[in-house]
């Protein structure tokens, strides 16, 4: 069940990519695109929360830690330091 949940969480990012990459280049009217954007947002959220329910509270908390801005900043500083030593 956890693998399905993780798969759903990963798949939930596809509507966001579709909005950013595919939707501007589709030959639809502006009104149709305006209706498609909220539909894709709702779809992404529903898929994400279904996946989060399947993986459980512990896994979601662990991934929230990895996506925390402070943690990402620390990782970026470590990466920067590591790459500075190479050159």
MIBA-235897 format. One line per field, with one value per residue: residue number from 1; residue in three letters; x negated, y negated, z negated of N, C-alpha, C, CB in turn. Coordinates in nm, 2 decimals, decimal comma, padded with zeros to 4 digits, m for minus. Each point is the difference from the previous one (the first is absolute). Glycine has a CB too. Layout:
REM residues N
pos = (NUM/...)
code = (ALA/...)
n.xx = (X/...)
n.yy = (Y/...)
n.zz = (Z/...)
ca.xx = (X/...)
ca.yy = (Y/...)
ca.zz = (Z/...)
c.xx = (X/...)
c.yy = (Y/...)
c.zz = (Z/...)
cb.xx = (X/...)
cb.yy = (Y/...)
cb.zz = (Z/...)
This chain:
REM residues 87
pos = (1/2/3/4/5/6/7/8/9/10/11/12/13/14/15/16/17/18/19/20/21/22/23/24/25/26/27/28/29/30/31/32/33/34/35/36/37/38/39/40/41/42/43/44/45/46/47/48/49/50/51/52/53/54/55/56/57/58/59/60/61/62/63/64/65/66/67/68/69/70/71/72/73/74/75/76/77/78/79/80/81/82/83/84/85/86/87)
code = (UNK/UNK/UNK/UNK/UNK/UNK/UNK/UNK/UNK/UNK/UNK/UNK/UNK/UNK/UNK/UNK/UNK/UNK/UNK/UNK/UNK/UNK/UNK/UNK/UNK/UNK/UNK/UNK/UNK/UNK/UNK/UNK/UNK/UNK/UNK/UNK/UNK/UNK/UNK/UNK/UNK/UNK/UNK/UNK/UNK/UNK/UNK/UNK/UNK/UNK/UNK/UNK/UNK/UNK/UNK/UNK/UNK/UNK/UNK/UNK/UNK/UNK/UNK/UNK/UNK/UNK/UNK/UNK/UNK/UNK/UNK/UNK/UNK/UNK/UNK/UNK/UNK/UNK/UNK/UNK/UNK/UNK/UNK/UNK/UNK/UNK/UNK)
n.xx = (m00,08/m00,29/00,02/00,28/m00,13/m00,23/00,20/00,16/m00,26/m00,08/00,29/m00,01/m00,23/00,22/00,16/m00,28/m00,08/00,28/m00,04/m00,29/00,05/00,29/00,13/m00,18/00,07/00,34/00,07/00,16/00,15/m00,21/00,24/m00,19/m00,22/00,22/00,08/m00,31/m00,07/00,21/m00,05/m00,30/00,07/00,18/m00,21/m00,21/00,19/00,08/m00,30/m00,09/00,22/m00,03/m00,30/00,07/00,18/m00,24/m00,22/00,18/00,03/m00,28/00,01/00,10/m00,25/m00,21/00,10/00,01/m00,31/m00,04/00,16/m00,18/m00,04/m00,20/m00,06/m00,07/m00,22/m00,17/m00,01/m00,12/m00,24/m00,09/m00,01/m00,20/m00,22/m00,02/m00,08/m00,23/m00,17/00,01/m00,16)
n.yy = (00,12/m00,12/00,05/m00,16/m00,24/m00,04/00,00/m00,24/m00,18/00,03/m00,08/m00,29/m00,09/00,07/m00,26/m00,16/00,10/m00,08/m00,30/m00,02/00,13/m00,03/m00,27/m00,17/00,22/00,04/m00,15/m00,08/m00,26/m00,14/00,20/00,26/m00,13/m00,07/00,32/00,10/m00,16/00,13/00,29/00,00/m00,09/00,25/00,21/m00,09/00,04/00,29/00,10/m00,12/00,15/00,29/m00,01/m00,08/00,25/00,19/m00,11/00,00/m00,27/00,11/m00,11/m00,29/m00,04/00,08/m00,22/m00,24/00,05/m00,04/m00,28/m00,15/m00,27/00,14/00,24/m00,19/m00,16/00,26/00,09/m00,28/00,03/00,29/m00,10/m00,24/00,19/00,19/m00,22/m00,14/00,28/m00,01/m00,27)
n.zz = (00,00/00,05/00,32/00,01/m00,16/00,19/00,25/m00,12/m00,04/00,30/00,11/m00,17/00,23/00,25/m00,08/m00,02/00,29/00,12/m00,10/00,14/00,28/00,11/m00,05/00,21/00,24/m00,03/00,29/m00,32/00,10/m00,19/m00,07/00,00/m00,19/m00,22/m00,03/m00,03/m00,27/m00,18/00,14/m00,10/m00,30/m00,04/00,11/m00,21/m00,25/00,08/00,02/m00,28/m00,16/00,14/m00,09/m00,30/m00,04/00,09/m00,20/m00,27/m00,11/00,09/00,29/m00,08/m00,19/00,22/00,20/m00,22/m00,02/00,31/00,00/m00,26/00,20/m00,20/00,20/00,25/m00,17/m00,06/00,30/00,08/m00,21/00,10/00,29/m00,07/m00,14/00,25/00,21/m00,18/00,03/00,33/00,01)
ca.xx = (00,08/m00,09/m00,05/00,10/00,01/m00,12/00,02/00,10/m00,06/m00,09/00,09/00,07/m00,07/00,02/00,09/m00,08/m00,08/00,09/00,04/m00,11/m00,07/00,09/00,12/m00,01/m00,02/00,11/00,09/00,13/00,03/m00,04/00,10/m00,02/m00,12/00,03/00,08/m00,09/m00,10/00,05/00,02/m00,13/m00,05/00,08/m00,05/m00,14/00,02/00,07/m00,09/m00,10/00,05/00,03/m00,13/m00,04/00,08/m00,04/m00,14/00,00/m00,04/m00,15/m00,07/00,03/m00,08/m00,14/m00,01/00,01/m00,13/m00,09/00,05/00,00/m00,09/m00,12/m00,08/m00,05/m00,11/m00,11/m00,05/m00,06/m00,13/m00,09/m00,03/m00,08/m00,13/m00,06/m00,04/m00,11/m00,13/m00,05/m00,06)
ca.yy = (m00,12/m00,12/m00,02/m00,07/m00,14/m00,08/m00,02/m00,11/m00,13/m00,04/m00,02/m00,12/m00,12/00,00/m00,11/m00,12/m00,01/m00,02/m00,14/m00,09/00,03/00,05/m00,08/m00,12/00,03/00,08/m00,09/m00,02/m00,14/m00,04/00,05/00,14/00,01/m00,05/00,10/00,11/m00,03/00,04/00,14/00,07/m00,03/00,08/00,14/00,02/00,00/00,13/00,12/m00,01/00,03/00,14/00,06/m00,02/00,09/00,14/00,03/m00,01/m00,12/m00,01/m00,03/m00,14/m00,09/00,01/m00,08/m00,14/m00,04/m00,01/m00,12/m00,12/m00,10/00,00/00,12/m00,02/m00,10/00,07/00,08/m00,08/m00,05/00,11/00,02/m00,11/00,02/00,11/m00,04/m00,10/00,06/00,07/m00,10)
ca.zz = (00,00/m00,01/00,13/00,08/m00,05/00,05/00,14/00,02/m00,04/00,12/00,12/m00,02/00,06/00,15/00,05/m00,01/00,11/00,11/00,01/00,03/00,13/00,11/00,01/00,08/00,14/00,05/00,07/m00,06/m00,02/m00,13/m00,10/m00,02/m00,08/m00,13/m00,06/m00,01/m00,11/m00,13/00,00/m00,02/m00,14/m00,09/00,03/m00,06/m00,14/m00,04/00,02/m00,11/m00,13/00,00/m00,02/m00,13/m00,08/00,02/m00,05/m00,15/m00,07/m00,02/00,12/00,04/m00,09/00,05/00,12/m00,04/m00,05/00,12/00,08/m00,08/00,06/m00,08/00,03/00,13/m00,01/m00,06/00,11/00,10/m00,05/00,01/00,15/00,04/m00,06/00,06/00,13/m00,01/m00,03/00,12/00,10)
c.xx = (m00,09/m00,06/00,10/00,02/m00,11/00,02/00,10/m00,06/m00,09/00,08/00,07/m00,07/00,02/00,10/m00,07/m00,09/00,08/00,04/m00,12/m00,06/00,09/00,11/m00,02/m00,01/00,12/00,09/00,14/00,02/m00,04/00,10/m00,02/m00,12/00,03/00,09/m00,09/m00,10/00,05/00,03/m00,12/m00,05/00,08/m00,04/m00,13/00,02/00,06/m00,09/m00,11/00,05/00,05/m00,13/m00,05/00,08/m00,05/m00,14/00,00/m00,06/m00,16/m00,07/00,02/m00,09/m00,15/m00,02/00,02/m00,13/m00,10/00,04/00,00/m00,11/m00,14/m00,09/m00,06/m00,11/m00,13/m00,07/m00,07/m00,14/m00,10/m00,04/m00,10/m00,14/m00,07/m00,06/m00,11/m00,13/m00,06/m00,08/m00,11)
c.yy = (m00,13/m00,03/m00,07/m00,14/m00,09/m00,02/m00,11/m00,13/m00,05/m00,04/m00,14/m00,12/m00,01/m00,11/m00,14/m00,02/m00,03/m00,15/m00,09/00,03/00,03/m00,10/m00,13/00,02/00,08/m00,11/00,00/m00,15/m00,04/00,04/00,15/00,02/m00,05/00,11/00,12/m00,01/00,04/00,15/00,08/m00,02/00,09/00,15/00,03/00,01/00,13/00,12/m00,01/00,04/00,15/00,08/m00,02/00,08/00,15/00,02/m00,02/m00,12/m00,01/m00,03/m00,14/m00,10/00,00/m00,08/m00,15/m00,06/m00,03/m00,12/m00,13/m00,10/00,00/00,12/m00,02/m00,10/00,06/00,09/m00,08/m00,05/00,11/00,03/m00,11/00,01/00,11/m00,03/m00,11/00,06/00,07/m00,10/m00,08)
c.zz = (00,00/00,14/00,09/m00,05/00,05/00,15/00,02/m00,03/00,12/00,12/m00,02/00,05/00,15/00,04/m00,01/00,12/00,13/00,02/00,04/00,14/00,11/00,03/00,08/00,15/00,06/00,07/m00,05/m00,02/m00,15/m00,11/m00,03/m00,09/m00,15/m00,08/m00,03/m00,12/m00,14/m00,01/m00,02/m00,14/m00,10/00,02/m00,07/m00,16/m00,05/00,01/m00,11/m00,13/m00,01/m00,02/m00,14/m00,10/00,00/m00,07/m00,15/m00,05/m00,01/00,13/00,05/m00,08/00,05/00,12/m00,02/m00,05/00,11/00,08/m00,08/00,05/m00,07/00,04/00,14/00,01/m00,05/00,11/00,11/m00,04/00,00/00,14/00,05/m00,05/00,07/00,14/00,00/m00,01/00,13/00,09/m00,07)
cb.xx = (00,18/m00,05/m00,15/00,12/00,11/m00,15/m00,05/00,18/00,01/m00,18/00,03/00,10/m00,17/m00,05/00,20/00,01/m00,17/00,08/00,17/m00,05/m00,18/m00,06/00,07/m00,11/m00,24/m00,01/m00,14/m00,02/00,20/m00,11/00,16/00,11/m00,14/m00,01/00,21/00,03/m00,09/00,10/00,19/m00,05/m00,05/00,19/00,12/m00,11/00,02/00,22/00,04/m00,10/00,07/00,19/m00,05/m00,06/00,20/00,13/m00,09/m00,01/00,22/00,03/00,03/00,24/00,16/m00,01/00,08/00,24/00,04/m00,04/00,13/00,08/00,20/00,12/00,15/00,23/00,18/00,10/00,18/00,23/00,12/00,10/00,23/00,20/00,09/00,16/00,23/00,16/00,08/00,20/00,21)
cb.yy = (00,13/00,05/00,20/00,22/00,09/00,10/00,24/00,17/00,06/00,15/00,25/00,10/00,03/00,24/00,14/00,01/00,15/00,24/00,05/m00,01/00,10/00,23/00,09/m00,10/m00,01/00,19/00,03/00,23/00,01/m00,20/m00,18/00,06/m00,04/m00,24/m00,07/00,04/m00,18/m00,23/m00,04/m00,03/m00,23/m00,17/m00,01/m00,12/m00,25/m00,10/00,00/m00,19/m00,23/m00,03/m00,04/m00,23/m00,15/00,01/m00,08/00,24/00,00/00,17/00,24/00,07/00,04/00,23/00,21/00,03/00,13/00,24/00,16/00,14/m00,13/m00,12/00,14/00,06/m00,18/m00,01/00,16/m00,07/m00,17/00,10/00,12/m00,15/m00,08/00,15/00,06/m00,16/00,04/00,15/m00,01)
cb.zz = (m00,12/m00,24/m00,02/00,03/m00,20/m00,17/00,04/m00,06/m00,25/m00,09/00,04/m00,20/m00,19/00,01/m00,08/m00,25/m00,11/m00,02/m00,18/m00,24/m00,13/m00,05/m00,22/m00,20/m00,04/m00,18/00,20/m00,12/00,17/00,11/00,09/00,22/00,21/00,09/00,11/00,25/00,14/m00,03/00,16/00,25/00,06/00,01/00,22/00,19/00,00/00,08/00,25/00,12/m00,03/00,15/00,24/00,06/00,03/00,21/00,21/m00,01/m00,12/m00,18/00,06/00,06/m00,19/m00,10/00,13/m00,05/m00,21/00,00/00,14/m00,20/00,07/m00,19/m00,15/00,09/m00,04/m00,23/m00,05/00,08/m00,14/m00,20/00,03/00,01/m00,22/m00,13/00,08/m00,10/m00,24/m00,01/00,12)
